[in-house]
Amino acid sequence: MTRLFEVLVAVIIVFVLAVVFALALPSHRHIERSVEVSSPVRQVFDVVDGFRTYPSWNALRAYDPKVQMNFEGAALGPGARLDWYSTDSRIGNGNLTVAADPAPQQDQQVTWDVQNDWRGQNKRFTIDITPSANGKTAKITMGYDVDYGWNLVARYAGMYLQGDPATQIQYQLTSLQNMLATFPNVDYKDQDVQIADVTAQPILFVSTTAKRTLDDVADATTKAMDQIQAVIKKDKLNIAGPRMTVTTNWGDENYDFDIAQPVDNNNVQVSDPVKTGTSYGGKALVTSFTGSAAQLPLMRLVLKAYAYTHGYIFDEASEGNGRFYDELTTKDSTAADDAQSFSVFLPIQTQ
């Protein structure tokens, strides 16, 4: 009997000590990890301000390759949400939502609210983006915060945050770093990019190639347009839009492209090199600028980078109607070569 009493006393003492120790543990925990990238801060911000690219760099698939992910709410900004569903007990079901409080700070910080099976309340990931002094690199810091309140068991669980979610944070940052390294390293923050609904039109076009110089491309363009204009004149067609240049391949030495002219009717007889066809119709990213045609390759990279960071799907093989194209929108026929106006388009599929 005495022995039993001693055991009960010992258990009570251990219990009391465990409670006292738990009360001494913090009710709030914070951990963070960082990586450095060579990407412009706007690219980083656009990636983490929503979840359209998240399936490419998340840690969930490291646990369960079959995890299901669904997008909800806005594509970007507060309310953008990703739900996941998994039969793996290590990740289970949950969701991430771009928080409205605190709201995203442009090019600086985004907070995600977390709903999952981890212990605690007010669970959040906070992603901070800090450019280096020279502006060539940026540090991405992902932090995790959680409140345990008076849940003493949860306070004990907080002692093991260096396991999960720290492991997930590090995995995601490394994957994000690797993904960003594959994007064109162009800063598009000062370039207005929009999504347009493009209407397909009848066109006459000529496929051509030229050396990658302004003069050679201009000569090939002029020759193609002369051939198209001859058909327009012969068949008394009406021009229905600005001249289009459709990129097939921007090679190391040569540029393969189509020169196309929208017309009111392409139901005419043509002979090589002039062909009839229909221009792209559907969603497209578009940006405009005034300057030299030498800027066109850069604008294509801008649209490509923008599509990547926003999770838009596009034809990377440059085939068919999914190719980059630009329109010469200059109204003044006497404008200098470095004062031409262009609109550049990248056909996309939105999710």
Backbone hydrogen bonds in HBPLUS format (Angstrom, degrees):
<---DONOR---> <-ACCEPTOR-->    atom                        ^
c    i                          cat <-CA-CA->   ^        H-A-AA   ^      H-
h    n   atom  resd res      DA  || num        DHA   H-A  angle D-A-AA Bond
n    s   type  num  typ     dist DA aas  dist angle  dist       angle   num
A0005-PHE N   A0001-MET O   2.96 MM   4  6.25 157.9  2.01 149.3 155.4     1
A0006-GLU N   A0002-THR O   2.91 MM   4  6.23 156.4  1.96 150.9 157.1     2
A0007-VAL N   A0003-ARG O   2.99 MM   4  6.32 152.2  2.07 147.0 154.7     3
A0008-LEU N   A0004-LEU O   2.95 MM   4  6.25 162.0  1.98 152.9 157.2     4
A0009-VAL N   A0005-PHE O   2.92 MM   4  6.19 160.6  1.96 152.2 157.7     5
A0010-ALA N   A0006-GLU O   2.91 MM   4  6.11 157.0  1.96 145.3 151.8     6
A0011-VAL N   A0007-VAL O   2.89 MM   4  6.17 157.3  1.94 151.6 157.7     7
A0012-ILE N   A0008-LEU O   2.91 MM   4  6.14 160.9  1.94 149.9 155.2     8
A0013-ILE N   A0009-VAL O   2.87 MM   4  6.12 158.6  1.92 150.3 156.4     9
A0014-VAL N   A0010-ALA O   2.88 MM   4  6.14 162.9  1.91 150.7 155.3    10
A0015-PHE N   A0011-VAL O   2.83 MM   4  6.03 160.3  1.87 150.2 156.2    11
A0016-VAL N   A0012-ILE O   2.83 MM   4  6.05 164.9  1.85 153.0 157.0    12
A0017-LEU N   A0013-ILE O   2.86 MM   4  6.08 163.1  1.89 151.6 156.5    13
A0018-ALA N   A0014-VAL O   2.81 MM   4  6.01 153.8  1.88 147.9 155.7    14
A0019-VAL N   A0015-PHE O   2.89 MM   4  6.19 154.4  1.96 150.8 157.5    15
A0020-VAL N   A0016-VAL O   2.86 MM   4  6.10 165.8  1.88 153.4 157.4    16
A0021-PHE N   A0017-LEU O   2.79 MM   4  5.95 160.7  1.82 149.0 154.7    17
A0022-ALA N   A0018-ALA O   2.89 MM   4  6.05 157.2  1.94 142.9 149.5    18
A0023-LEU N   A0019-VAL O   2.83 MM   4  6.10 154.9  1.90 151.6 158.6    19
A0024-ALA N   A0020-VAL O   3.08 MM   4  6.33 135.2  2.29 138.6 150.3    20
A0024-ALA N   A0021-PHE O   3.06 MM   3  5.07 128.8  2.33  94.9 108.9    21
A0025-LEU N   A0022-ALA O   3.03 MM   3  5.08 141.3  2.18  97.6 109.1    22
A0148-TYR N   A0027-SER O   2.60 MM 121  4.92 166.9  1.62 159.4 160.1    23
A0029-ARG N   A0146-VAL O   3.00 MM 117  5.53 159.9  2.04 156.2 162.5    24
A0146-VAL N   A0029-ARG O   3.15 MM 117  5.53 148.7  2.26 150.2 154.0    25
A0031-ILE N   A0144-TYR O   3.09 MM 113  5.41 150.8  2.18 143.8 152.8    26
A0144-TYR N   A0031-ILE O   2.79 MM 113  5.41 156.6  1.84 155.2 159.8    27
A0033-ARG N   A0142-MET O   3.08 MM 109  5.62 152.0  2.16 141.4 148.2    28
A0142-MET N   A0033-ARG O   2.92 MM 109  5.62 153.6  1.99 163.1 170.7    29
A0035-VAL N   A0140-ILE O   2.96 MM 105  5.44 148.4  2.07 145.4 155.5    30
A0140-ILE N   A0035-VAL O   2.82 MM 105  5.44 163.3  1.85 160.6 166.2    31
A0037-VAL N   A0138-ALA O   2.83 MM 101  5.42 164.5  1.86 160.8 165.8    32
A0138-ALA N   A0037-VAL O   2.87 MM 101  5.42 152.1  1.95 149.9 155.7    33
A0043-GLN N   A0040-PRO O   3.09 MM   3  5.51 125.8  2.40 107.4 119.9    34
A0044-VAL N   A0040-PRO O   3.35 MM   4  6.77 158.8  2.39 149.9 155.3    35
A0045-PHE N   A0041-VAL O   2.87 MM   4  6.09 167.5  1.89 154.7 158.1    36
A0046-ASP N   A0042-ARG O   2.95 MM   4  6.07 166.2  1.97 150.0 153.4    37
A0047-VAL N   A0043-GLN O   3.14 MM   4  6.34 147.3  2.25 144.1 152.4    38
A0048-VAL N   A0044-VAL O   3.17 MM   4  6.50 160.9  2.20 155.6 159.5    39
A0049-ASP N   A0045-PHE O   2.87 MM   4  5.84 126.3  2.17 150.3 164.5    40
A0077-GLY N   A0049-ASP O   2.79 MM  28  5.44 149.8  1.88 153.5 163.6    41
A0054-TYR N   A0051-PHE O   3.04 MM   3  4.82 141.6  2.20  95.5 107.3    42
A0056-SER N   A0053-THR O   2.89 MM   3  5.71 158.2  1.93 128.0 134.8    43
A0057-TRP N   A0054-TYR O   3.01 MM   3  5.42 153.3  2.08 114.7 122.4    44
A0058-ASN N   A0054-TYR O   2.97 MM   4  5.57 123.4  2.29 168.7 171.8    45
A0062-ALA N   A0059-ALA O   3.02 MM   3  5.35 145.4  2.14 106.4 117.0    46
A0063-TYR N   A0060-LEU O   2.99 MM   3  5.47 143.5  2.13 109.2 119.0    47
A0064-ASP N   A0060-LEU O   2.94 MM   4  6.23 166.2  1.96 151.4 155.9    48
A0067-VAL N   A0064-ASP O   3.05 MM   3  5.43 163.3  2.08 122.5 122.1    49
A0068-GLN N   A0085-TYR O   2.98 MM  17  5.11 171.1  1.99 153.0 152.5    50
A0085-TYR N   A0068-GLN O   2.89 MM  17  5.11 146.6  2.00 142.1 150.3    51
A0070-ASN N   A0083-ASP O   2.89 MM  13  5.20 156.1  1.95 147.9 154.9    52
A0083-ASP N   A0070-ASN O   2.90 MM  13  5.20 163.4  1.92 154.0 158.4    53
A0072-GLU N   A0081-ARG O   2.90 MM   9  5.00 160.5  1.94 143.7 142.7    54
A0081-ARG N   A0072-GLU O   3.04 MM   9  5.00 151.4  2.13 154.8 146.8    55
A0080-ALA N   A0077-GLY O   3.00 MM   3  5.84 163.1  2.03 149.2 152.2    56
A0079-GLY N   A0098-VAL O   3.04 MM  19  5.53 163.0  2.07 149.1 147.0    57
A0098-VAL N   A0080-ALA O   2.84 MM  18  5.38 161.5  1.88 157.4 163.7    58
A0082-LEU N   A0096-LEU O   2.85 MM  14  5.28 157.2  1.90 153.5 160.6    59
A0096-LEU N   A0082-LEU O   2.88 MM  14  5.28 151.7  1.96 147.0 156.2    60
A0084-TRP N   A0094-GLY O   2.87 MM  10  5.51 169.3  1.88 154.8 155.0    61
A0094-GLY N   A0084-TRP O   3.14 MM  10  5.51 157.3  2.19 144.8 144.9    62
A0091-ILE N   A0088-ASP O   3.11 MM   3  5.98 156.9  2.16 124.1 128.8    63
A0092-GLY N   A0088-ASP O   2.79 MM   4  5.67 168.0  1.80 167.3 166.4    64
A0095-ASN N   A0115-GLN O   2.88 MM  20  5.29 147.6  1.98 142.7 152.4    65
A0115-GLN N   A0095-ASN O   3.02 MM  20  5.29 159.1  2.07 162.0 160.8    66
A0097-THR N   A0113-ASP O   3.05 MM  16  5.12 151.2  2.14 139.4 146.8    67
A0113-ASP N   A0097-THR O   2.74 MM  16  5.12 159.1  1.78 157.9 156.8    68
A0099-ALA N   A0111-THR O   2.81 MM  12  5.52 172.5  1.81 152.3 154.8    69
A0105-GLN N   A0109-GLN O   2.83 MM   4  5.03 159.9  1.87 146.9 153.7    70
A0108-GLN N   A0105-GLN O   2.81 MM   3  5.32 159.8  1.85 146.0 143.3    71
A0109-GLN N   A0105-GLN O   3.05 MM   4  5.03 163.9  2.07 135.8 140.4    72
A0129-ILE N   A0108-GLN O   2.69 MM  21  4.85 159.9  1.73 148.7 148.7    73
A0110-VAL N   A0127-ILE O   2.98 MM  17  5.28 151.7  2.06 143.8 152.9    74
A0127-ILE N   A0110-VAL O   2.77 MM  17  5.28 175.8  1.77 169.1 168.5    75
A0112-TRP N   A0125-PHE O   2.70 MM  13  5.04 168.0  1.71 156.7 161.1    76
A0125-PHE N   A0112-TRP O   2.92 MM  13  5.04 157.1  1.97 146.1 153.1    77
A0114-VAL N   A0123-LYS O   2.93 MM   9  5.22 162.0  1.97 144.2 139.8    78
A0121-GLN N   A0147-ASP O   2.74 MM  26  5.17 163.3  1.77 154.5 160.4    79
A0147-ASP N   A0121-GLN O   2.90 MM  26  5.17 172.9  1.90 160.0 158.5    80
A0124-ARG N   A0145-ASP O   2.97 MM  21  5.31 153.4  2.04 151.6 155.7    81
A0145-ASP N   A0124-ARG O   2.88 MM  21  5.31 158.2  1.93 150.7 157.9    82
A0126-THR N   A0143-GLY O   2.85 MM  17  5.07 153.7  1.92 135.7 143.3    83
A0143-GLY N   A0126-THR O   2.81 MM  17  5.07 165.8  1.83 146.7 150.9    84
A0128-ASP N   A0141-THR O   2.81 MM  13  5.09 161.5  1.84 151.5 155.6    85
A0141-THR N   A0128-ASP O   2.90 MM  13  5.09 166.0  1.92 149.7 154.4    86
A0130-THR N   A0139-LYS O   2.89 MM   9  5.07 165.4  1.91 148.4 153.4    87
A0139-LYS N   A0130-THR O   2.75 MM   9  5.07 166.6  1.77 145.0 146.3    88
A0132-SER N   A0137-THR O   2.87 MM   5  5.50 163.5  1.90 149.5 144.7    89
A0135-GLY N   A0132-SER O   3.06 MM   3  5.06 149.5  2.16 100.9 110.4    90
A0151-ASN N   A0148-TYR O   3.03 MM   3  5.66 160.1  2.07 143.9 146.3    91
A0155-ARG N   A0151-ASN O   3.01 MM   4  6.39 146.6  2.13 145.9 156.1    92
A0156-TYR N   A0152-LEU O   3.18 MM   4  6.51 149.4  2.28 142.2 148.9    93
A0157-ALA N   A0153-VAL O   3.03 MM   4  6.43 150.5  2.12 142.2 151.1    94
A0158-GLY N   A0154-ALA O   2.91 MM   4  6.26 137.5  2.09 145.6 157.3    95
A0159-MET N   A0156-TYR O   2.99 MM   3  5.54 159.8  2.04 113.3 119.9    96
A0160-TYR N   A0157-ALA O   2.97 MM   3  5.70 167.4  1.99 122.2 126.3    97
A0163-GLY N   A0160-TYR O   3.00 MM   3  5.66 162.7  2.03 115.6 120.9    98
A0166-ALA N   A0161-LEU O   3.22 MM   5  6.12 152.4  2.30 164.2 172.2    99
A0167-THR N   A0163-GLY O   2.72 MM   4  5.74 155.3  1.78 159.3 167.7   100
A0168-GLN N   A0165-PRO O   2.97 MM   3  5.13 112.9  2.44 100.6 117.0   101
A0169-ILE N   A0165-PRO O   2.87 MM   4  6.16 161.4  1.90 161.7 167.7   102
A0170-GLN N   A0166-ALA O   3.00 MM   4  6.24 169.5  2.02 154.9 156.4   103
A0171-TYR N   A0167-THR O   3.01 MM   4  6.17 160.9  2.05 147.4 153.1   104
A0172-GLN N   A0168-GLN O   2.86 MM   4  6.03 164.8  1.88 153.7 157.8   105
A0173-LEU N   A0169-ILE O   2.91 MM   4  6.13 163.0  1.94 155.5 160.1   106
A0174-THR N   A0170-GLN O   3.05 MM   4  6.19 160.3  2.09 147.4 152.4   107
A0175-SER N   A0171-TYR O   2.96 MM   4  6.18 160.9  2.00 150.0 155.6   108
A0176-LEU N   A0172-GLN O   2.76 MM   4  5.91 156.9  1.81 150.6 157.6   109
A0177-GLN N   A0173-LEU O   2.88 MM   4  6.01 157.9  1.92 145.0 151.1   110
A0178-ASN N   A0174-THR O   3.00 MM   4  6.25 157.1  2.06 146.6 152.2   111
A0179-MET N   A0175-SER O   2.90 MM   4  6.13 156.2  1.96 148.4 155.0   112
A0180-LEU N   A0176-LEU O   2.93 MM   4  6.10 170.7  1.94 156.8 158.9   113
A0181-ALA N   A0177-GLN O   3.21 MM   4  6.34 144.0  2.35 139.2 148.2   114
A0182-THR N   A0179-MET O   3.01 MM   3  5.52 155.0  2.07 112.9 120.5   115
A0183-PHE N   A0180-LEU O   3.08 MM   3  5.36 159.0  2.12 109.6 116.2   116
A0186-VAL N   A0184-PRO O   2.90 MM   2  5.68 133.6  2.12 106.2  92.2   117
A0191-GLN N   A0188-TYR O   2.98 MM   3  5.13 164.0  2.00 113.2 117.9   118
A0194-GLN N   A0286-VAL O   3.01 MM  92  5.40 166.2  2.03 153.4 157.5   119
A0286-VAL N   A0194-GLN O   2.86 MM  92  5.40 152.5  1.93 150.8 156.6   120
A0196-ALA N   A0284-ALA O   2.76 MM  88  5.32 169.9  1.77 162.2 165.0   121
A0284-ALA N   A0196-ALA O   2.96 MM  88  5.32 140.7  2.12 149.2 157.1   122
A0198-VAL N   A0282-GLY O   2.74 MM  84  5.08 169.3  1.75 153.2 150.6   123
A0282-GLY N   A0198-VAL O   2.84 MM  84  5.08 147.3  1.94 130.4 140.5   124
A0279-SER N   A0201-GLN O   2.82 MM  78  5.26 162.4  1.85 154.4 158.1   125
A0263-VAL N   A0202-PRO O   3.02 MM  61  5.80 160.1  2.06 139.5 144.1   126
A0203-ILE N   A0277-GLY O   2.90 MM  74  5.30 161.0  1.94 140.6 138.1   127
A0277-GLY N   A0203-ILE O   3.04 MM  74  5.30 144.9  2.16 150.8 148.1   128
A0204-LEU N   A0261-GLN O   3.10 MM  57  5.37 153.5  2.17 135.0 141.2   129
A0261-GLN N   A0204-LEU O   2.79 MM  57  5.37 158.1  1.84 158.4 166.1   130
A0205-PHE N   A0275-LYS O   2.89 MM  70  5.36 160.5  1.93 147.1 152.7   131
A0275-LYS N   A0205-PHE O   2.84 MM  70  5.36 153.6  1.91 153.4 162.3   132
A0206-VAL N   A0259-ILE O   2.88 MM  53  5.33 149.6  1.97 145.1 154.9   133
A0259-ILE N   A0206-VAL O   2.88 MM  53  5.33 161.4  1.92 152.8 156.2   134
A0208-THR N   A0257-PHE O   2.82 MM  49  5.65 174.7  1.82 174.8 175.5   135
A0257-PHE N   A0208-THR O   3.03 MM  49  5.65 168.0  2.04 151.0 154.9   136
A0210-ALA N   A0255-TYR O   3.02 MM  45  5.35 144.2  2.15 136.1 147.3   137
A0255-TYR N   A0210-ALA O   2.71 MM  45  5.35 159.4  1.75 162.8 170.0   138
A0213-THR N   A0211-LYS O   2.74 MM   2  5.62 140.8  1.89 104.2  93.2   139
A0212-ARG N   A0253-GLU O   2.86 MM  41  5.66 144.6  1.98 162.9 154.5   140
A0217-VAL N   A0213-THR O   2.98 MM   4  6.12 167.8  1.99 157.6 161.1   141
A0218-ALA N   A0214-LEU O   2.88 MM   4  5.95 155.6  1.94 144.8 152.3   142
A0219-ASP N   A0215-ASP O   2.88 MM   4  6.08 155.2  1.94 148.6 155.1   143
A0220-ALA N   A0216-ASP O   3.00 MM   4  6.22 163.1  2.03 148.7 153.0   144
A0221-THR N   A0217-VAL O   2.90 MM   4  6.04 150.0  1.99 143.9 152.8   145
A0222-THR N   A0218-ALA O   2.90 MM   4  6.08 161.8  1.93 149.3 153.8   146
A0223-LYS N   A0219-ASP O   3.03 MM   4  6.22 163.2  2.06 149.6 153.9   147
A0224-ALA N   A0220-ALA O   3.05 MM   4  6.19 160.5  2.09 142.9 148.3   148
A0225-MET N   A0221-THR O   2.89 MM   4  6.10 161.1  1.92 153.5 158.9   149
A0226-ASP N   A0222-THR O   2.94 MM   4  6.13 151.4  2.03 147.7 155.3   150
A0227-GLN N   A0223-LYS O   3.17 MM   4  6.46 153.7  2.24 145.3 151.6   151
A0228-ILE N   A0224-ALA O   2.99 MM   4  6.31 153.7  2.06 148.0 155.6   152
A0229-GLN N   A0225-MET O   2.78 MM   4  5.89 163.0  1.81 151.7 156.7   153
A0230-ALA N   A0226-ASP O   3.07 MM   4  6.21 142.5  2.22 138.3 147.2   154
A0231-VAL N   A0228-ILE O   3.07 MM   3  5.33 122.1  2.42 101.6 115.2   155
A0232-ILE N   A0228-ILE O   3.03 MM   4  6.38 160.2  2.07 151.9 157.9   156
A0233-LYS N   A0229-GLN O   2.89 MM   4  6.04 158.7  1.94 147.9 153.0   157
A0234-LYS N   A0230-ALA O   2.96 MM   4  6.06 160.8  2.00 143.2 148.9   158
A0235-ASP N   A0231-VAL O   2.94 MM   4  6.02 165.6  1.96 154.5 157.4   159
A0237-LEU N   A0232-ILE O   2.95 MM   5  4.87 157.7  2.00 139.1 145.3   160
A0236-LYS N   A0233-LYS O   3.36 MM   3  5.04 160.0  2.40  95.9 101.3   161
A0264-ASP N   A0238-ASN O   2.95 MM  26  5.51 139.4  2.11 150.1 159.6   162
A0240-ALA N   A0262-PRO O   2.91 MM  22  5.10 174.4  1.92 118.8 120.8   163
A0328-LEU N   A0243-ARG O   3.07 MM  85  5.67 156.9  2.13 154.0 161.3   164
A0244-MET N   A0260-ALA O   2.80 MM  16  4.96 172.9  1.80 159.1 158.2   165
A0260-ALA N   A0244-MET O   2.83 MM  16  4.96 172.0  1.84 146.8 149.4   166
A0245-THR N   A0326-ASP O   2.87 MM  81  5.31 155.2  1.94 149.7 157.4   167
A0326-ASP N   A0245-THR O   2.91 MM  81  5.31 149.5  2.01 138.5 147.9   168
A0246-VAL N   A0258-ASP O   2.85 MM  12  4.96 161.3  1.89 145.0 150.8   169
A0258-ASP N   A0246-VAL O   2.83 MM  12  4.96 155.8  1.89 141.2 149.6   170
A0247-THR N   A0324-PHE O   2.93 MM  77  5.46 148.1  2.03 138.7 148.8   171
A0248-THR N   A0256-ASP O   2.90 MM   8  5.30 158.5  1.95 144.4 143.8   172
A0249-ASN N   A0256-ASP O   3.07 MM   7  4.98 162.6  2.10 135.5 135.2   173
A0256-ASP N   A0249-ASN O   2.85 MM   7  4.98 166.2  1.87 150.6 153.5   174
A0251-GLY N   A0254-ASN O   2.86 MM   3  5.16 136.7  2.04 162.7 172.6   175
A0274-VAL N   A0271-SER O   3.08 MM   3  5.76 130.4  2.33 139.4 130.0   176
A0348-ILE N   A0283-LYS O   3.06 MM  65  5.71 166.6  2.08 129.6 132.8   177
A0285-LEU N   A0346-LEU O   2.86 MM  61  5.07 158.9  1.91 145.2 141.6   178
A0346-LEU N   A0285-LEU O   2.85 MM  61  5.07 147.4  1.96 144.7 151.3   179
A0287-THR N   A0344-VAL O   3.02 MM  57  5.41 149.8  2.11 145.9 155.4   180
A0344-VAL N   A0287-THR O   2.75 MM  57  5.41 170.7  1.76 169.7 172.0   181
A0289-PHE N   A0342-PHE O   3.03 MM  53  5.62 154.9  2.09 152.0 157.3   182
A0342-PHE N   A0289-PHE O   2.91 MM  53  5.62 167.1  1.92 170.3 174.5   183
A0291-GLY N   A0340-GLN O   2.77 MM  49  5.29 154.3  1.83 156.9 159.8   184
A0340-GLN N   A0291-GLY O   3.02 MM  49  5.29 135.0  2.23 142.6 140.4   185
A0295-GLN N   A0292-SER O   3.03 MM   3  5.83 170.8  2.03 121.6 124.6   186
A0296-LEU N   A0293-ALA O   3.06 MM   3  5.45 163.6  2.09 113.3 118.6   187
A0299-MET N   A0295-GLN O   3.06 MM   4  6.38 155.9  2.12 154.3 161.8   188
A0300-ARG N   A0296-LEU O   3.01 MM   4  6.30 148.2  2.11 152.6 161.4   189
A0301-LEU N   A0297-PRO O   3.13 MM   4  6.44 151.4  2.22 141.5 148.7   190
A0302-VAL N   A0298-LEU O   2.90 MM   4  6.24 148.9  1.99 147.2 156.7   191
A0303-LEU N   A0299-MET O   3.05 MM   4  6.33 161.2  2.09 147.5 150.5   192
A0304-LYS N   A0300-ARG O   2.93 MM   4  6.14 153.6  2.00 145.0 153.2   193
A0305-ALA N   A0301-LEU O   2.84 MM   4  6.02 166.1  1.86 153.4 156.3   194
A0306-TYR N   A0302-VAL O   2.94 MM   4  6.11 159.6  1.98 148.2 154.5   195
A0307-ALA N   A0303-LEU O   2.90 MM   4  6.06 156.3  1.96 145.5 151.6   196
A0308-TYR N   A0304-LYS O   3.03 MM   4  6.30 158.7  2.07 149.0 154.5   197
A0309-THR N   A0305-ALA O   3.00 MM   4  6.26 169.7  2.01 157.2 158.7   198
A0310-HIS N   A0306-TYR O   3.10 MM   4  6.15 140.7  2.26 143.2 152.9   199
A0312-TYR N   A0307-ALA O   2.89 MM   5  4.86 149.8  1.98 147.8 149.0   200
A0311-GLY N   A0308-TYR O   3.18 MM   3  5.21 158.0  2.23 102.5 109.2   201
A0313-ILE N   A0349-GLN O   3.22 MM  36  5.07 163.3  2.25 151.8 148.7   202
A0349-GLN N   A0313-ILE O   2.72 MM  36  5.07 142.2  1.86 148.3 157.7   203
A0318-SER N   A0315-ASP O   3.39 MM   3  5.74 166.8  2.41 107.8 111.6   204
A0322-GLY N   A0319-GLU O   3.34 MM   3  6.12 149.3  2.45 140.1 141.7   205
A0325-TYR N   A0345-PHE O   3.11 MM  20  5.33 159.0  2.16 140.5 144.5   206
A0345-PHE N   A0325-TYR O   2.71 MM  20  5.33 168.0  1.72 174.6 178.9   207
A0327-GLU N   A0343-SER O   2.76 MM  16  5.21 156.2  1.82 151.8 160.2   208
A0343-SER N   A0327-GLU O   3.02 MM  16  5.21 150.8  2.11 142.6 151.3   209
A0329-THR N   A0341-SER O   2.81 MM  12  5.26 142.1  1.95 133.9 142.5   210
A0335-ALA N   A0332-ASP O   3.16 MM   3  5.47 167.2  2.18 114.7 116.9   211
A0339-ALA N   A0336-ALA O   2.90 MM   3  5.14 158.5  1.94 118.1 119.6   212
